[in-house]
Amino acid sequence: MEKQSKIYVAGHNGLVGSAIWKNLKSRGYNNLIGKSSKELDLRDGSAVESFFQSEKPEFVFLAAAKVGGIVANNTYRADFIFENLAIQNNVIGAAYRHGVKKLLFLGSTCIYPRDCAQPMKEESLLTSPLEYTNEPYAIAKIAGLKMCESFNLQYGTDFIAVMPTNLYGPNDNFDLEKSHVLPALIRKNHLGKCLETSDWEGIRRDLNLRPIEGVDGNASENEIVEILGKYGIAKQNNGHVTIEIWGTGKPMREFLWSEEMADACVYIMERVTFKETFKADQKEIRNCHINIGTGNDISIGDLAKLIKKEVGFSGDLVFNTSKPDGTMKKLTDVSKLHALGWKHQVEIHEGVKKVYEWYLK
């Protein structure tokens, strides 16, 4: 990519896209295009086609997707597979038709089998069944990486697929119904701390910024207590505040600071071609995607304790073992990424501190 290259970042307002946008700017790329979902509905094929026809981007970061945690994935199964397939088909297809020089497609490590050998190597893709709770989303992402691979093999394009591990950082989604585990724990601990100290000004400010099911800071104390209780943040009869966490707390998860993920993505776009994503002597060219992660993990229970300490919440963490755990261990093998010359720097303790500071601001 040249500094004056026209670069389209699909999903530039989200956790992933905003980090990529910021990283590109910091490297001196100024000819960037971003459209909100209201300005351009990527599920609308004709709208996407018109956008590529008029804007003619040279490079594309496909970071737009319908995303969510275990509850959202399991509840809105049709939406997750249908909308993600539509976004991918429209953007990748238009990129091919309009001669985009290079495209980076962002997937997720949920593409790997539920009982995948750990750490998860790129070669483990499609070797056994997926985790049921996010199967529709995973299938959509597998289709996206295979689409990139197939366009490259048939048409000689340079479309690269990367599979980031669990991400967190600035502009994350803190919606308690739809967020991933780390931002949900940040917000729950923050609201729990406010509740135990009777900091109603803090609670109302939080709800005004991010209403929960339509309940904002203007609601009565009873309404607020009720909605917080529904999402597992409750003051018990003895005065102690408890925070409910789904599952046993035993599952192991890997987390990558979103701004580092963005750095890895831009690094790959600048320096890596499709031909470098597989071995030259491979008879069958497949599994060309690249894992992006840290290669380190932490249990959900230990993560919750780490966040509790950072936030300053002194109540109790209660694990609801009747709720699903999901996959027990998900750790990426990042040897391919390291061989290409990139390695993470931000560890989870530093990242939790940084993301809570961002949330407070």
C-alpha positions as CSV (number, residue, x, y, z in Angstrom):
1,M,0.0,0.0,0.0
2,E,1.2,3.5,-0.8
3,K,0.5,6.4,1.6
4,Q,-1.9,8.0,-0.9
5,S,-3.7,4.7,-1.7
6,K,-7.5,4.8,-1.4
7,I,-8.4,2.4,1.5
8,Y,-11.9,1.4,2.5
9,V,-12.3,0.2,6.1
10,A,-15.7,-1.6,6.3
11,G,-17.0,-1.3,9.8
12,H,-14.7,1.6,10.8
13,N,-16.9,2.6,13.8
14,G,-16.6,-0.8,15.5
15,L,-14.1,-2.3,17.9
16,V,-12.0,-3.8,15.1
17,G,-12.5,-1.2,12.3
18,S,-11.9,1.8,14.5
19,A,-8.6,0.3,15.7
20,I,-7.5,-0.4,12.1
21,W,-8.5,3.2,11.1
22,K,-6.5,4.7,13.9
23,N,-3.4,2.5,13.1
24,L,-3.6,3.5,9.4
25,K,-3.7,7.2,10.3
26,S,-0.7,6.8,12.6
27,R,1.3,5.3,9.8
28,G,0.5,8.2,7.4
29,Y,-2.4,6.8,5.4
30,N,-4.8,9.6,4.9
31,N,-6.9,8.6,1.9
32,L,-9.4,6.5,4.0
33,I,-13.0,5.8,3.3
34,G,-15.5,4.8,6.0
35,K,-19.3,4.6,5.9
36,S,-21.6,4.0,8.9
37,S,-24.2,1.2,8.6
38,K,-26.8,3.9,8.1
39,E,-24.9,5.4,5.2
40,L,-24.1,2.1,3.6
41,D,-26.0,-1.2,4.4
42,L,-23.5,-3.9,3.5
43,R,-26.3,-6.4,3.5
44,D,-27.7,-4.6,0.4
45,G,-25.9,-5.9,-2.6
46,S,-26.9,-3.1,-5.0
47,A,-25.9,-0.5,-2.5
48,V,-22.4,-2.1,-2.1
49,E,-22.0,-2.4,-5.8
50,S,-22.9,1.3,-6.3
51,F,-20.4,2.3,-3.5
52,F,-17.5,0.4,-5.2
53,Q,-18.4,1.8,-8.6
54,S,-18.3,5.4,-7.3
55,E,-15.5,5.2,-4.8
56,K,-13.2,2.7,-6.5
57,P,-11.1,1.7,-3.4
58,E,-7.8,0.1,-4.0
59,F,-7.5,-1.7,-0.7
60,V,-10.2,-3.1,1.6
61,F,-10.3,-4.1,5.2
62,L,-13.4,-6.1,5.8
63,A,-14.0,-5.6,9.5
64,A,-17.8,-5.2,9.4
65,A,-19.8,-8.1,10.9
66,K,-22.7,-8.9,13.1
67,V,-21.0,-9.9,16.3
68,G,-22.0,-10.8,19.9
69,G,-21.4,-13.1,22.9
70,I,-22.7,-16.5,23.7
71,V,-26.2,-15.4,24.5
72,A,-26.6,-13.3,21.3
73,N,-25.1,-16.0,19.1
74,N,-27.3,-18.8,20.5
75,T,-30.5,-16.6,20.4
76,Y,-30.2,-14.9,17.0
77,R,-28.8,-17.9,15.1
78,A,-30.5,-17.1,11.8
79,D,-29.5,-13.4,11.9
80,F,-25.8,-14.3,12.6
81,I,-25.4,-16.6,9.6
82,F,-27.6,-14.7,7.2
83,E,-26.3,-11.2,7.8
84,N,-22.7,-12.2,7.9
85,L,-22.9,-14.2,4.7
86,A,-24.6,-11.3,3.0
87,I,-22.0,-8.8,4.1
88,Q,-19.1,-11.0,3.0
89,N,-20.6,-12.0,-0.3
90,N,-21.4,-8.4,-1.2
91,V,-18.0,-6.9,-0.2
92,I,-15.7,-9.7,-1.5
93,G,-17.7,-10.0,-4.7
94,A,-17.6,-6.2,-5.4
95,A,-13.9,-6.1,-4.5
96,Y,-13.2,-8.7,-7.2
97,R,-15.4,-7.1,-9.8
98,H,-13.9,-3.6,-9.3
99,G,-10.2,-4.7,-9.3
100,V,-9.3,-4.2,-5.6
101,K,-5.6,-4.8,-5.3
102,K,-5.7,-6.4,-1.9
103,L,-8.4,-7.3,0.7
104,L,-8.1,-8.4,4.3
105,F,-11.0,-10.4,5.7
106,L,-11.4,-10.6,9.4
107,G,-12.9,-13.7,10.9
108,S,-12.7,-15.3,14.3
109,T,-11.1,-18.3,16.0
110,C,-14.6,-19.7,16.7
111,I,-14.1,-21.3,13.2
112,Y,-12.2,-24.1,14.9
113,P,-13.8,-27.3,16.1
114,R,-15.2,-27.4,19.7
115,D,-12.8,-30.2,20.7
116,C,-9.9,-28.9,18.7
117,A,-6.4,-29.9,19.8
118,Q,-4.8,-27.0,21.7
119,P,-3.2,-24.6,20.7
120,M,-5.4,-24.4,17.6
121,K,-3.4,-24.6,14.4
122,E,-4.7,-23.3,11.0
123,E,-4.6,-26.9,9.8
124,S,-7.3,-27.9,12.3
125,L,-10.1,-26.2,10.4
126,L,-13.0,-28.5,9.4
127,T,-11.5,-31.5,11.2
128,S,-14.5,-32.1,13.6
129,P,-17.8,-30.5,14.7
130,L,-18.1,-26.9,15.8
131,E,-19.2,-25.5,19.1
132,Y,-23.0,-25.5,18.9
133,T,-23.8,-22.1,20.5
134,N,-22.0,-20.1,17.8
135,E,-22.1,-22.6,14.9
136,P,-24.0,-20.3,12.5
137,Y,-21.5,-17.4,13.0
138,A,-18.6,-19.8,12.7
139,I,-19.9,-21.3,9.4
140,A,-20.3,-17.7,8.0
141,K,-16.7,-16.9,8.8
142,I,-15.5,-20.2,7.4
143,A,-17.4,-19.4,4.2
144,G,-15.6,-16.0,4.1
145,L,-12.1,-17.3,4.4
146,K,-12.9,-20.0,1.8
147,M,-14.3,-17.4,-0.5
148,C,-11.0,-15.4,-0.2
149,E,-9.0,-18.6,-0.8
150,S,-11.1,-19.6,-3.8
151,F,-11.0,-16.2,-5.5
152,N,-7.3,-16.2,-5.1
153,L,-6.9,-19.6,-6.7
154,Q,-9.4,-19.1,-9.5
155,Y,-8.8,-15.4,-10.3
156,G,-5.4,-14.6,-9.0
157,T,-6.7,-12.0,-6.5
158,D,-4.8,-11.2,-3.3
159,F,-7.5,-11.6,-0.6
160,I,-6.1,-12.6,2.8
161,A,-8.1,-14.0,5.7
162,V,-7.1,-13.5,9.3
163,M,-8.6,-15.1,12.4
164,P,-8.2,-12.9,15.5
165,T,-8.7,-14.4,18.9
166,N,-11.1,-12.7,21.5
167,L,-10.5,-9.0,21.2
168,Y,-11.1,-6.1,23.6
169,G,-10.2,-2.5,23.8
170,P,-11.5,1.1,22.9
171,N,-15.0,1.2,21.3
172,D,-15.9,-2.3,22.5
173,N,-19.6,-3.2,22.8
174,F,-20.7,-3.0,26.4
175,D,-24.3,-3.9,25.8
176,L,-25.1,-6.4,28.6
177,E,-27.3,-8.6,26.4
178,K,-25.0,-8.7,23.3
179,S,-21.5,-8.0,24.5
180,H,-18.6,-10.5,24.8
181,V,-17.4,-11.6,28.2
182,L,-14.6,-9.1,28.9
183,P,-16.5,-5.9,28.3
184,A,-19.6,-7.4,30.0
185,L,-17.4,-8.1,33.1
186,I,-16.0,-4.6,33.0
187,R,-19.4,-3.0,33.0
188,K,-20.9,-5.4,35.5
189,N,-18.1,-4.8,38.0
190,H,-18.4,-1.0,37.4
191,L,-22.1,-1.0,38.0
192,G,-21.7,-3.4,41.0
193,K,-19.2,-1.0,42.5
194,C,-21.6,2.0,42.0
195,L,-24.4,0.0,43.6
196,E,-22.5,-1.1,46.7
197,T,-21.4,2.5,47.3
198,S,-24.9,3.9,46.5
199,D,-23.3,6.0,43.7
200,W,-26.6,6.7,41.9
201,E,-25.0,9.5,40.0
202,G,-22.5,7.1,38.5
203,I,-25.2,4.5,37.7
204,R,-27.5,7.1,36.0
205,R,-24.6,8.4,34.0
206,D,-23.7,4.9,32.8
207,L,-27.3,4.1,31.9
208,N,-27.7,7.4,30.0
209,L,-24.7,6.6,27.9
210,R,-25.8,2.9,27.4
211,P,-29.4,2.2,28.3
212,I,-30.3,-1.4,29.2
213,E,-33.5,-2.5,27.4
214,G,-34.6,1.1,27.2
215,V,-34.0,1.8,30.9
216,D,-31.8,4.9,31.1
217,G,-30.7,7.2,33.9
218,N,-34.0,8.9,34.1
219,A,-35.7,5.8,35.4
220,S,-36.7,5.4,39.1
221,E,-34.3,3.6,41.5
222,N,-36.7,0.6,41.6
223,E,-36.7,0.3,37.8
224,I,-32.9,0.5,37.7
225,V,-32.5,-2.0,40.5
226,E,-34.9,-4.4,38.6
227,I,-33.0,-4.1,35.3
228,L,-29.6,-4.5,37.0
229,G,-30.9,-7.6,38.8
230,K,-32.1,-9.1,35.5
231,Y,-28.5,-8.9,34.3
232,G,-27.0,-10.4,37.4
233,I,-26.1,-7.2,39.4
234,A,-28.0,-7.3,42.6
235,K,-27.9,-6.1,46.2
236,Q,-28.8,-8.9,48.6
237,N,-30.8,-8.7,51.8
238,N,-27.6,-8.6,53.8
239,G,-26.4,-5.6,51.9
240,H,-23.8,-7.4,49.8
241,V,-23.8,-6.8,46.1
242,T,-23.3,-9.9,43.9
243,I,-22.4,-10.2,40.2
244,E,-23.6,-13.3,38.4
245,I,-21.3,-14.8,35.8
246,W,-22.5,-17.5,33.4
247,G,-20.9,-21.0,33.7
248,T,-18.3,-22.4,36.0
249,G,-15.5,-19.9,35.4
250,K,-13.2,-22.7,34.3
251,P,-13.1,-22.2,30.5
252,M,-9.8,-20.8,29.3
253,R,-9.8,-17.9,26.9
254,E,-7.2,-15.9,25.0
255,F,-7.5,-12.1,24.7
256,L,-5.8,-9.7,22.4
257,W,-5.8,-5.9,22.7
258,S,-7.7,-4.6,19.7
259,E,-5.1,-2.0,18.8
260,E,-2.5,-4.7,18.5
261,M,-4.8,-6.7,16.4
262,A,-5.1,-3.7,14.1
263,D,-1.3,-3.4,14.0
264,A,-1.0,-7.0,12.9
265,C,-3.7,-6.5,10.2
266,V,-1.9,-3.4,8.7
267,Y,1.4,-5.2,9.0
268,I,0.0,-8.1,6.9
269,M,-1.6,-5.8,4.3
270,E,1.8,-4.0,3.9
271,R,4.1,-7.0,3.8
272,V,2.3,-10.3,3.3
273,T,0.9,-11.7,0.0
274,F,-1.4,-14.7,-0.5
275,K,1.4,-16.8,-1.8
276,E,3.2,-16.5,1.6
277,T,0.3,-17.9,3.5
278,F,0.9,-21.5,2.4
279,K,3.8,-23.8,1.7
280,A,5.0,-23.9,-1.9
281,D,5.1,-27.7,-2.0
282,Q,1.4,-28.1,-0.8
283,K,-0.5,-30.4,-3.2
284,E,-3.8,-29.0,-2.0
285,I,-3.8,-25.3,-1.2
286,R,-6.0,-24.7,1.8
287,N,-5.9,-23.3,5.4
288,C,-4.2,-20.1,4.0
289,H,-5.8,-18.0,6.8
290,I,-3.6,-16.6,9.6
291,N,-4.3,-16.8,13.3
292,I,-3.8,-13.5,15.2
293,G,-3.4,-13.8,18.9
294,T,-1.1,-13.9,21.9
295,G,-0.6,-17.6,22.4
296,N,-1.5,-17.1,26.1
297,D,-4.8,-17.7,27.9
298,I,-6.6,-17.1,31.3
299,S,-9.6,-18.7,32.9
300,I,-12.9,-16.8,32.9
301,G,-12.8,-17.0,36.7
302,D,-9.3,-15.5,37.0
303,L,-10.3,-12.8,34.4
304,A,-13.3,-11.9,36.5
305,K,-11.1,-11.6,39.7
306,L,-8.6,-9.5,37.8
307,I,-11.3,-7.1,36.6
308,K,-12.9,-7.0,40.0
309,K,-9.6,-5.9,41.5
310,E,-8.9,-3.3,38.8
311,V,-12.4,-1.8,39.1
312,G,-12.4,-1.8,42.9
313,F,-15.6,-3.8,43.4
314,S,-15.6,-5.5,46.8
315,G,-18.8,-7.6,46.4
316,D,-19.1,-11.3,45.5
317,L,-18.7,-13.0,42.1
318,V,-21.3,-15.8,41.8
319,F,-20.9,-18.4,39.0
320,N,-24.2,-19.8,37.7
321,T,-23.2,-23.3,36.9
322,S,-26.6,-24.0,35.3
323,K,-25.6,-21.8,32.4
324,P,-23.4,-23.1,29.5
325,D,-19.6,-22.7,29.5
326,G,-19.1,-23.0,25.8
327,T,-15.8,-24.4,24.6
328,M,-13.6,-25.2,27.6
329,K,-10.3,-24.0,26.0
330,K,-9.6,-21.8,23.0
331,L,-5.9,-20.9,22.4
332,T,-4.5,-20.1,19.1
333,D,-1.2,-21.4,17.7
334,V,0.4,-18.1,16.5
335,S,3.6,-19.7,15.1
336,K,2.6,-18.8,11.5
337,L,2.1,-15.1,12.5
338,H,5.4,-15.1,14.3
339,A,7.1,-16.6,11.3
340,L,5.7,-13.7,9.2
341,G,7.4,-11.2,11.6
342,W,4.7,-9.9,14.0
343,K,4.3,-10.5,17.8
344,H,2.0,-8.9,20.5
345,Q,3.2,-6.7,23.3
346,V,0.2,-5.9,25.5
347,E,-0.5,-8.6,28.2
348,I,-4.0,-9.1,29.8
349,H,-3.2,-7.3,33.1
350,E,-2.1,-4.1,31.3
351,G,-5.0,-4.4,28.8
352,V,-7.7,-4.6,31.5
353,K,-6.3,-1.5,33.2
354,K,-6.3,0.4,29.8
355,V,-9.8,-0.7,28.8
356,Y,-11.3,0.3,32.2
357,E,-9.6,3.7,32.0
358,W,-11.1,4.1,28.5
359,Y,-14.6,3.1,29.8
360,L,-14.5,5.6,32.6
361,K,-13.7,8.4,30.1
